[in-house]
Amino acid sequence: MHEQQSSYRQIMKATSLFGGVQVFQILISVIRSKFVAVLLGPEGMGIVGLLTTTTGFIGALTNFGLSTSAVKDISESNTSGDQNRISGVISVMRRLAWITGLLGAIVTLILSPWLSQLTFGNKDYTLAFIWISVTLLFNQLSSGQLVILQGLRKLQYLAKANLYGSLVGLVIVVPLYYKFGIRGIVPVIIVTSLISLFFSWYYSRKVEIKPMQISKAKTISEGKNMLTMGFVISLSGLMTMATAYLLRIYINRTGNVADVGLYSAGFTMIGTYVGMIFTAMGTDYYPRLSAVAKSNELSRQAINQQAEIAILIIAPLLIAFLVFINWFVILLYSNQFVAINGMLYWASLGMFFKAASWAIGFIFLAKSASKIYFWSELVAETYSLIFNIIGYHFWGLNGLGFSFLAGYVIVFVQVYIIAKINYQFSFTRSFSLIFTIEFLLAMLSFTAVKFLNQPYPYIVGSILIVLSAWYSFRELEKRIGIKELIQGFLQKNIKN
């Protein structure tokens, strides 16, 4: 029991560290999104979404998944304690980051007229793509520095790099949009990537790494594993970006650019703000799961523990989000964006299944099961795109929310079956009970906001939020001893 409590506490420790950073980043994102929504409107947000999605697509095509695959290699070398080995792996990764980053920039530069025509239906944005091509190099170099910090478990430096990059970005971005409006979109994209690169470079330089000269032959031999697994990961990222790209183009062609902006705004709320919790947990979860990946039983235990914590943390937040969606949308954006409310209702329910499938999905990366990972992602992205197109065609923005829910229900079933067949995975009774209770509370909240007249949705919803928060606290107390941790923290500070 003590060993399990220690494991749960390790999860919470990493989550709280990055969770605190994510809270600040969420606040920064909220302020930034509010200014962007007011200063640019739905059309401006649509342009931002199309430009960044397009370059993201090229990035996924050319970055070879180094930001994920290299973490495993650096983590394994760090565990060995061999400084020469650590320095060699990091030197190879840095060289590969330069090569892949330049590749992405050159591809974007050469294809800029075609990208403008495909994305916007004209060549008016050719110059914009030429300018922002450099961000593919900046972003890849920045990812390389952050990979070093994650692989070496320098989590405080990693947290600071992310936090300060977001904060300084906000201070610079808002005045640019205020001064130039839509004309400031391209400068903002470039400046933001430069800021991220600066802070990632600054904190990675704080880590003492033995300098080492690496030959081309050694770069190829040492980088082979990174590139092999990374290529599969990049294909997965490419598929994700491709489906997002194609969906935005479909919405733009069959609807309008304002709907693209509304869609981007809605899924920024549900994907970025709520998704930041997954980012916080995943920073430590992936290396930790990789360390026990050779044992199916230990992997099963780690996945269940992570899934339990994920649901207990996000459930009260999602229920609060469901109940007060209208206020959140107006607060984060403006009255022009209330059209996304219906989409967010359905998408909020989908996040429960995303949390469970997210916890399972890491096992394919941890076990280096590249073929399983690739085909699982390909199938999931294919039917997700089909669902989204059908949903938007028949029900507009609301249909995109329902397709999100349906897609993640199927993804959850899919990854569970694959993991069960290949790695004897199964959920514990404890997780199943937690998921069922929290999801039922969310369903009751959904029913209240959809079918009750005001003010009853807020009254009933508030009660359900309290129930979910109480249940989560009770279950977390069993696992990590929250009261004991708080008492120990207070006693330590009183003595000091």
Secondary structure as a PSIPRED ss2 file (coil, helix, strand):
# PSIPRED VFORMAT (PSIPRED V4.0)

   1 M C   1.000  0.000  0.000
   2 H H   0.000  1.000  0.000
   3 E H   0.000  1.000  0.000
   4 Q H   0.000  1.000  0.000
   5 Q H   0.000  1.000  0.000
   6 S H   0.000  1.000  0.000
   7 S H   0.000  1.000  0.000
   8 Y H   0.000  1.000  0.000
   9 R H   0.000  1.000  0.000
  10 Q H   0.000  1.000  0.000
  11 I H   0.000  1.000  0.000
  12 M H   0.000  1.000  0.000
  13 K H   0.000  1.000  0.000
  14 A H   0.000  1.000  0.000
  15 T H   0.000  1.000  0.000
  16 S H   0.000  1.000  0.000
  17 L H   0.000  1.000  0.000
  18 F H   0.000  1.000  0.000
  19 G H   0.000  1.000  0.000
  20 G H   0.000  1.000  0.000
  21 V H   0.000  1.000  0.000
  22 Q H   0.000  1.000  0.000
  23 V H   0.000  1.000  0.000
  24 F H   0.000  1.000  0.000
  25 Q H   0.000  1.000  0.000
  26 I H   0.000  1.000  0.000
  27 L H   0.000  1.000  0.000
  28 I H   0.000  1.000  0.000
  29 S H   0.000  1.000  0.000
  30 V H   0.000  1.000  0.000
  31 I H   0.000  1.000  0.000
  32 R H   0.000  1.000  0.000
  33 S H   0.000  1.000  0.000
  34 K H   0.000  1.000  0.000
  35 F H   0.000  1.000  0.000
  36 V H   0.000  1.000  0.000
  37 A H   0.000  1.000  0.000
  38 V H   0.000  1.000  0.000
  39 L H   0.000  1.000  0.000
  40 L H   0.000  1.000  0.000
  41 G H   0.000  1.000  0.000
  42 P H   0.000  1.000  0.000
  43 E H   0.000  1.000  0.000
  44 G H   0.000  1.000  0.000
  45 M H   0.000  1.000  0.000
  46 G H   0.000  1.000  0.000
  47 I H   0.000  1.000  0.000
  48 V H   0.000  1.000  0.000
  49 G H   0.000  1.000  0.000
  50 L H   0.000  1.000  0.000
  51 L H   0.000  1.000  0.000
  52 T H   0.000  1.000  0.000
  53 T H   0.000  1.000  0.000
  54 T H   0.000  1.000  0.000
  55 T H   0.000  1.000  0.000
  56 G H   0.000  1.000  0.000
  57 F H   0.000  1.000  0.000
  58 I H   0.000  1.000  0.000
  59 G H   0.000  1.000  0.000
  60 A H   0.000  1.000  0.000
  61 L H   0.000  1.000  0.000
  62 T H   0.000  1.000  0.000
  63 N C   1.000  0.000  0.000
  64 F C   1.000  0.000  0.000
  65 G C   1.000  0.000  0.000
  66 L H   0.000  1.000  0.000
  67 S H   0.000  1.000  0.000
  68 T H   0.000  1.000  0.000
  69 S H   0.000  1.000  0.000
  70 A H   0.000  1.000  0.000
  71 V H   0.000  1.000  0.000
  72 K H   0.000  1.000  0.000
  73 D H   0.000  1.000  0.000
  74 I H   0.000  1.000  0.000
  75 S H   0.000  1.000  0.000
  76 E H   0.000  1.000  0.000
  77 S H   0.000  1.000  0.000
  78 N H   0.000  1.000  0.000
  79 T H   0.000  1.000  0.000
  80 S H   0.000  1.000  0.000
  81 G C   1.000  0.000  0.000
  82 D C   1.000  0.000  0.000
  83 Q H   0.000  1.000  0.000
  84 N H   0.000  1.000  0.000
  85 R H   0.000  1.000  0.000
  86 I H   0.000  1.000  0.000
  87 S H   0.000  1.000  0.000
  88 G H   0.000  1.000  0.000
  89 V H   0.000  1.000  0.000
  90 I H   0.000  1.000  0.000
  91 S H   0.000  1.000  0.000
  92 V H   0.000  1.000  0.000
  93 M H   0.000  1.000  0.000
  94 R H   0.000  1.000  0.000
  95 R H   0.000  1.000  0.000
  96 L H   0.000  1.000  0.000
  97 A H   0.000  1.000  0.000
  98 W H   0.000  1.000  0.000
  99 I H   0.000  1.000  0.000
 100 T H   0.000  1.000  0.000
 101 G H   0.000  1.000  0.000
 102 L H   0.000  1.000  0.000
 103 L H   0.000  1.000  0.000
 104 G H   0.000  1.000  0.000
 105 A H   0.000  1.000  0.000
 106 I H   0.000  1.000  0.000
 107 V H   0.000  1.000  0.000
 108 T H   0.000  1.000  0.000
 109 L H   0.000  1.000  0.000
 110 I H   0.000  1.000  0.000
 111 L H   0.000  1.000  0.000
 112 S H   0.000  1.000  0.000
 113 P H   0.000  1.000  0.000
 114 W H   0.000  1.000  0.000
 115 L H   0.000  1.000  0.000
 116 S H   0.000  1.000  0.000
 117 Q H   0.000  1.000  0.000
 118 L H   0.000  1.000  0.000
 119 T H   0.000  1.000  0.000
 120 F H   0.000  1.000  0.000
 121 G C   1.000  0.000  0.000
 122 N C   1.000  0.000  0.000
 123 K C   1.000  0.000  0.000
 124 D C   1.000  0.000  0.000
 125 Y C   1.000  0.000  0.000
 126 T H   0.000  1.000  0.000
 127 L H   0.000  1.000  0.000
 128 A H   0.000  1.000  0.000
 129 F H   0.000  1.000  0.000
 130 I H   0.000  1.000  0.000
 131 W H   0.000  1.000  0.000
 132 I H   0.000  1.000  0.000
 133 S C   1.000  0.000  0.000
 134 V H   0.000  1.000  0.000
 135 T H   0.000  1.000  0.000
 136 L H   0.000  1.000  0.000
 137 L H   0.000  1.000  0.000
 138 F H   0.000  1.000  0.000
 139 N H   0.000  1.000  0.000
 140 Q H   0.000  1.000  0.000
 141 L H   0.000  1.000  0.000
 142 S H   0.000  1.000  0.000
 143 S H   0.000  1.000  0.000
 144 G H   0.000  1.000  0.000
 145 Q H   0.000  1.000  0.000
 146 L H   0.000  1.000  0.000
 147 V H   0.000  1.000  0.000
 148 I H   0.000  1.000  0.000
 149 L H   0.000  1.000  0.000
 150 Q H   0.000  1.000  0.000
 151 G H   0.000  1.000  0.000
 152 L C   1.000  0.000  0.000
 153 R C   1.000  0.000  0.000
 154 K C   1.000  0.000  0.000
 155 L H   0.000  1.000  0.000
 156 Q H   0.000  1.000  0.000
 157 Y H   0.000  1.000  0.000
 158 L H   0.000  1.000  0.000
 159 A H   0.000  1.000  0.000
 160 K H   0.000  1.000  0.000
 161 A H   0.000  1.000  0.000
 162 N H   0.000  1.000  0.000
 163 L H   0.000  1.000  0.000
 164 Y H   0.000  1.000  0.000
 165 G H   0.000  1.000  0.000
 166 S H   0.000  1.000  0.000
 167 L H   0.000  1.000  0.000
 168 V H   0.000  1.000  0.000
 169 G H   0.000  1.000  0.000
 170 L H   0.000  1.000  0.000
 171 V H   0.000  1.000  0.000
 172 I H   0.000  1.000  0.000
 173 V H   0.000  1.000  0.000
 174 V H   0.000  1.000  0.000
 175 P H   0.000  1.000  0.000
 176 L H   0.000  1.000  0.000
 177 Y H   0.000  1.000  0.000
 178 Y H   0.000  1.000  0.000
 179 K H   0.000  1.000  0.000
 180 F H   0.000  1.000  0.000
 181 G H   0.000  1.000  0.000
 182 I H   0.000  1.000  0.000
 183 R H   0.000  1.000  0.000
 184 G H   0.000  1.000  0.000
 185 I H   0.000  1.000  0.000
 186 V H   0.000  1.000  0.000
 187 P H   0.000  1.000  0.000
 188 V H   0.000  1.000  0.000
 189 I H   0.000  1.000  0.000
 190 I H   0.000  1.000  0.000
 191 V H   0.000  1.000  0.000
 192 T H   0.000  1.000  0.000
 193 S H   0.000  1.000  0.000
 194 L H   0.000  1.000  0.000
 195 I H   0.000  1.000  0.000
 196 S H   0.000  1.000  0.000
 197 L H   0.000  1.000  0.000
 198 F H   0.000  1.000  0.000
 199 F H   0.000  1.000  0.000
 200 S H   0.000  1.000  0.000
 201 W H   0.000  1.000  0.000
 202 Y H   0.000  1.000  0.000
 203 Y H   0.000  1.000  0.000
 204 S H   0.000  1.000  0.000
 205 R C   1.000  0.000  0.000
 206 K C   1.000  0.000  0.000
 207 V C   1.000  0.000  0.000
 208 E C   1.000  0.000  0.000
 209 I C   1.000  0.000  0.000
 210 K C   1.000  0.000  0.000
 211 P C   1.000  0.000  0.000
 212 M C   1.000  0.000  0.000
 213 Q C   1.000  0.000  0.000
 214 I C   1.000  0.000  0.000
 215 S C   1.000  0.000  0.000
 216 K H   0.000  1.000  0.000
 217 A H   0.000  1.000  0.000
 218 K H   0.000  1.000  0.000
 219 T H   0.000  1.000  0.000
 220 I H   0.000  1.000  0.000
 221 S H   0.000  1.000  0.000
 222 E H   0.000  1.000  0.000
 223 G H   0.000  1.000  0.000
 224 K H   0.000  1.000  0.000
 225 N H   0.000  1.000  0.000
 226 M H   0.000  1.000  0.000
 227 L H   0.000  1.000  0.000
 228 T H   0.000  1.000  0.000
 229 M H   0.000  1.000  0.000
 230 G H   0.000  1.000  0.000
 231 F H   0.000  1.000  0.000
 232 V H   0.000  1.000  0.000
 233 I H   0.000  1.000  0.000
 234 S H   0.000  1.000  0.000
 235 L H   0.000  1.000  0.000
 236 S H   0.000  1.000  0.000
 237 G H   0.000  1.000  0.000
 238 L H   0.000  1.000  0.000
 239 M H   0.000  1.000  0.000
 240 T H   0.000  1.000  0.000
 241 M H   0.000  1.000  0.000
 242 A H   0.000  1.000  0.000
 243 T H   0.000  1.000  0.000
 244 A H   0.000  1.000  0.000
 245 Y H   0.000  1.000  0.000
 246 L H   0.000  1.000  0.000
 247 L H   0.000  1.000  0.000
 248 R H   0.000  1.000  0.000
 249 I H   0.000  1.000  0.000
 250 Y H   0.000  1.000  0.000
 251 I H   0.000  1.000  0.000
 252 N H   0.000  1.000  0.000
 253 R H   0.000  1.000  0.000
 254 T H   0.000  1.000  0.000
 255 G C   1.000  0.000  0.000
 256 N C   1.000  0.000  0.000
 257 V H   0.000  1.000  0.000
 258 A H   0.000  1.000  0.000
 259 D H   0.000  1.000  0.000
 260 V H   0.000  1.000  0.000
 261 G H   0.000  1.000  0.000
 262 L H   0.000  1.000  0.000
 263 Y H   0.000  1.000  0.000
 264 S H   0.000  1.000  0.000
 265 A H   0.000  1.000  0.000
 266 G H   0.000  1.000  0.000
 267 F H   0.000  1.000  0.000
 268 T H   0.000  1.000  0.000
 269 M H   0.000  1.000  0.000
 270 I H   0.000  1.000  0.000
 271 G H   0.000  1.000  0.000
 272 T H   0.000  1.000  0.000
 273 Y H   0.000  1.000  0.000
 274 V C   1.000  0.000  0.000
 275 G H   0.000  1.000  0.000
 276 M H   0.000  1.000  0.000
 277 I H   0.000  1.000  0.000
 278 F H   0.000  1.000  0.000
 279 T H   0.000  1.000  0.000
 280 A H   0.000  1.000  0.000
 281 M H   0.000  1.000  0.000
 282 G H   0.000  1.000  0.000
 283 T H   0.000  1.000  0.000
 284 D H   0.000  1.000  0.000
 285 Y H   0.000  1.000  0.000
 286 Y H   0.000  1.000  0.000
 287 P H   0.000  1.000  0.000
 288 R H   0.000  1.000  0.000
 289 L H   0.000  1.000  0.000
 290 S H   0.000  1.000  0.000
 291 A H   0.000  1.000  0.000
 292 V C   1.000  0.000  0.000
 293 A C   1.000  0.000  0.000
 294 K C   1.000  0.000  0.000
 295 S C   1.000  0.000  0.000
 296 N H   0.000  1.000  0.000
 297 E H   0.000  1.000  0.000
 298 L H   0.000  1.000  0.000
 299 S H   0.000  1.000  0.000
 300 R H   0.000  1.000  0.000
 301 Q H   0.000  1.000  0.000
 302 A H   0.000  1.000  0.000
 303 I H   0.000  1.000  0.000
 304 N H   0.000  1.000  0.000
 305 Q H   0.000  1.000  0.000
 306 Q H   0.000  1.000  0.000
 307 A H   0.000  1.000  0.000
 308 E H   0.000  1.000  0.000
 309 I H   0.000  1.000  0.000
 310 A H   0.000  1.000  0.000
 311 I H   0.000  1.000  0.000
 312 L H   0.000  1.000  0.000
 313 I H   0.000  1.000  0.000
 314 I H   0.000  1.000  0.000
 315 A H   0.000  1.000  0.000
 316 P H   0.000  1.000  0.000
 317 L H   0.000  1.000  0.000
 318 L H   0.000  1.000  0.000
 319 I H   0.000  1.000  0.000
 320 A H   0.000  1.000  0.000
 321 F H   0.000  1.000  0.000
 322 L H   0.000  1.000  0.000
 323 V H   0.000  1.000  0.000
 324 F C   1.000  0.000  0.000
 325 I H   0.000  1.000  0.000
 326 N H   0.000  1.000  0.000
 327 W H   0.000  1.000  0.000
 328 F H   0.000  1.000  0.000
 329 V H   0.000  1.000  0.000
 330 I H   0.000  1.000  0.000
 331 L H   0.000  1.000  0.000
 332 L H   0.000  1.000  0.000
 333 Y C   1.000  0.000  0.000
 334 S C   1.000  0.000  0.000
 335 N H   0.000  1.000  0.000
 336 Q H   0.000  1.000  0.000
 337 F H   0.000  1.000  0.000
 338 V H   0.000  1.000  0.000
 339 A H   0.000  1.000  0.000
 340 I H   0.000  1.000  0.000
 341 N H   0.000  1.000  0.000
 342 G H   0.000  1.000  0.000
 343 M H   0.000  1.000  0.000
 344 L H   0.000  1.000  0.000
 345 Y H   0.000  1.000  0.000
 346 W H   0.000  1.000  0.000
 347 A H   0.000  1.000  0.000
 348 S H   0.000  1.000  0.000
 349 L H   0.000  1.000  0.000
 350 G H   0.000  1.000  0.000
 351 M H   0.000  1.000  0.000
 352 F H   0.000  1.000  0.000
 353 F H   0.000  1.000  0.000
 354 K H   0.000  1.000  0.000
 355 A H   0.000  1.000  0.000
 356 A H   0.000  1.000  0.000
 357 S H   0.000  1.000  0.000
 358 W H   0.000  1.000  0.000
 359 A H   0.000  1.000  0.000
 360 I H   0.000  1.000  0.000
 361 G H   0.000  1.000  0.000
 362 F H   0.000  1.000  0.000
 363 I H   0.000  1.000  0.000
 364 F H   0.000  1.000  0.000
 365 L H   0.000  1.000  0.000
 366 A H   0.000  1.000  0.000
 367 K C   1.000  0.000  0.000
 368 S C   1.000  0.000  0.000
 369 A C   1.000  0.000  0.000
 370 S H   0.000  1.000  0.000
 371 K H   0.000  1.000  0.000
 372 I H   0.000  1.000  0.000
 373 Y H   0.000  1.000  0.000
 374 F H   0.000  1.000  0.000
 375 W H   0.000  1.000  0.000
 376 S H   0.000  1.000  0.000
 377 E H   0.000  1.000  0.000
 378 L H   0.000  1.000  0.000
 379 V H   0.000  1.000  0.000
 380 A H   0.000  1.000  0.000
 381 E H   0.000  1.000  0.000
 382 T H   0.000  1.000  0.000
 383 Y H   0.000  1.000  0.000
 384 S H   0.000  1.000  0.000
 385 L H   0.000  1.000  0.000
 386 I H   0.000  1.000  0.000
 387 F H   0.000  1.000  0.000
 388 N H   0.000  1.000  0.000
 389 I H   0.000  1.000  0.000
 390 I H   0.000  1.000  0.000
 391 G H   0.000  1.000  0.000
 392 Y H   0.000  1.000  0.000
 393 H H   0.000  1.000  0.000
 394 F H   0.000  1.000  0.000
 395 W H   0.000  1.000  0.000
 396 G H   0.000  1.000  0.000
 397 L H   0.000  1.000  0.000
 398 N H   0.000  1.000  0.000
 399 G H   0.000  1.000  0.000
 400 L H   0.000  1.000  0.000
 401 G H   0.000  1.000  0.000
 402 F H   0.000  1.000  0.000
 403 S H   0.000  1.000  0.000
 404 F H   0.000  1.000  0.000
 405 L H   0.000  1.000  0.000
 406 A H   0.000  1.000  0.000
 407 G H   0.000  1.000  0.000
 408 Y H   0.000  1.000  0.000
 409 V H   0.000  1.000  0.000
 410 I H   0.000  1.000  0.000
 411 V H   0.000  1.000  0.000
 412 F H   0.000  1.000  0.000
 413 V H   0.000  1.000  0.000
 414 Q H   0.000  1.000  0.000
 415 V H   0.000  1.000  0.000
 416 Y H   0.000  1.000  0.000
 417 I H   0.000  1.000  0.000
 418 I H   0.000  1.000  0.000
 419 A H   0.000  1.000  0.000
 420 K H   0.000  1.000  0.000
 421 I H   0.000  1.000  0.000
 422 N H   0.000  1.000  0.000
 423 Y H   0.000  1.000  0.000
 424 Q C   1.000  0.000  0.000
 425 F C   1.000  0.000  0.000
 426 S C   1.000  0.000  0.000
 427 F C   1.000  0.000  0.000
 428 T C   1.000  0.000  0.000
 429 R H   0.000  1.000  0.000
 430 S H   0.000  1.000  0.000
 431 F H   0.000  1.000  0.000
 432 S H   0.000  1.000  0.000
 433 L H   0.000  1.000  0.000
 434 I H   0.000  1.000  0.000
 435 F H   0.000  1.000  0.000
 436 T H   0.000  1.000  0.000
 437 I H   0.000  1.000  0.000
 438 E H   0.000  1.000  0.000
 439 F H   0.000  1.000  0.000
 440 L H   0.000  1.000  0.000
 441 L H   0.000  1.000  0.000
 442 A H   0.000  1.000  0.000
 443 M H   0.000  1.000  0.000
 444 L H   0.000  1.000  0.000
 445 S H   0.000  1.000  0.000
 446 F H   0.000  1.000  0.000
 447 T H   0.000  1.000  0.000
 448 A H   0.000  1.000  0.000
 449 V H   0.000  1.000  0.000
 450 K H   0.000  1.000  0.000
 451 F H   0.000  1.000  0.000
 452 L C   1.000  0.000  0.000
 453 N C   1.000  0.000  0.000
 454 Q C   1.000  0.000  0.000
 455 P C   1.000  0.000  0.000
 456 Y H   0.000  1.000  0.000
 457 P H   0.000  1.000  0.000
 458 Y H   0.000  1.000  0.000
 459 I H   0.000  1.000  0.000
 460 V H   0.000  1.000  0.000
 461 G H   0.000  1.000  0.000
 462 S H   0.000  1.000  0.000
 463 I H   0.000  1.000  0.000
 464 L H   0.000  1.000  0.000
 465 I H   0.000  1.000  0.000
 466 V H   0.000  1.000  0.000
 467 L H   0.000  1.000  0.000
 468 S H   0.000  1.000  0.000
 469 A H   0.000  1.000  0.000
 470 W H   0.000  1.000  0.000
 471 Y H   0.000  1.000  0.000
 472 S H   0.000  1.000  0.000
 473 F H   0.000  1.000  0.000
 474 R H   0.000  1.000  0.000
 475 E H   0.000  1.000  0.000
 476 L H   0.000  1.000  0.000
 477 E H   0.000  1.000  0.000
 478 K H   0.000  1.000  0.000
 479 R H   0.000  1.000  0.000
 480 I H   0.000  1.000  0.000
 481 G C   1.000  0.000  0.000
 482 I H   0.000  1.000  0.000
 483 K H   0.000  1.000  0.000
 484 E H   0.000  1.000  0.000
 485 L H   0.000  1.000  0.000
 486 I H   0.000  1.000  0.000
 487 Q H   0.000  1.000  0.000
 488 G H   0.000  1.000  0.000
 489 F H   0.000  1.000  0.000
 490 L H   0.000  1.000  0.000
 491 Q H   0.000  1.000  0.000
 492 K H   0.000  1.000  0.000
 493 N H   0.000  1.000  0.000
 494 I H   0.000  1.000  0.000
 495 K H   0.000  1.000  0.000
 496 N C   1.000  0.000  0.000
